[in-house]
Amino acid sequence: MVSSYTDMPGDFDYNSTRSKLLLTEYGRNVQNMVKYICELPDKEERNKYAQVVIDLMGFLNPHLRDVADFKHKLWDHLHIISNYKIDVDSPYPAPEPDVLTAKPAPLKYPHQRIKYKHYGKTIELMMDKAKAIDEPARKQHMVQSIANFMKMAYVQWNKDTVADETIIADLKAMSGGELALEENTNLARVEYRAPVTNNARGRNQNNNQRNNNQNNRNQNNNQRNNNNQNNRNRNNGGKKY
């Protein structure tokens, strides 16, 4: 009788002693099948078994059928599982290991000076685009849109009203005098609205739920009152006193 695990014959097969799973979504058995195919001496036999494994991989991951050219992806995964050692006649070119493991170039952090921080950098870029417009009517329409956007950004950050003259003066100063609006131009009316937070949204939902519960209770009370009145009428022989 075996009294403990140490008394059992043979060696244990722990996951920590196995080879690393290269694509975990296909499991250990698929990886063992691919390893077996790589060791077959006959290429024709390797091709036959590789097709069987491709069908199995598609069955294990049916969501890949929604991906464009999913067969190509399955063959790429087959090469990856074999650690690029499998020698079969693939209908698609084998992927290069260097391409799959290459790291993307790091993104550059924009170290740019913003003259008017409450307007942001986007306004300056929009002004540069407007300066390059040659058609006067189209350019003026663009300047008007920029001024409206500046007013919206100003109110969003300062939480107060702002005079149109202030926006027009800032527009002229930021553009170096190249973009301007007439002094009597009326910009779009903008009012500050506090952003709706998750807590405020949750309170509104709770209030709505309480109101719904209260309405349900009122309806139930009315129904009970009607039932009680009907019962009294039946007990009195339909007579009302």
Protein Blocks (a to p, Z undefined) as FASTA:
>chain_A
ZZbfklpgcjdddfklmccdfblmnojmlmmmmmmmmmpmblklmmmmmmmmmmmmmmmm
mmlmmpghkllmmmmmmmmmnoopaccddfbdcddfklmmpccddddddddddfblmnoj
mlmmmmmmmmmpmblklmmmmmmmmmmmmmmmmmmmnopacdfklmmmmmmmmnnomacc
dfklccddddddddddfklmmmmmmmmmmmmmmmmmmmmmmmmmmmmmmmmmmmnnopaZ
Z
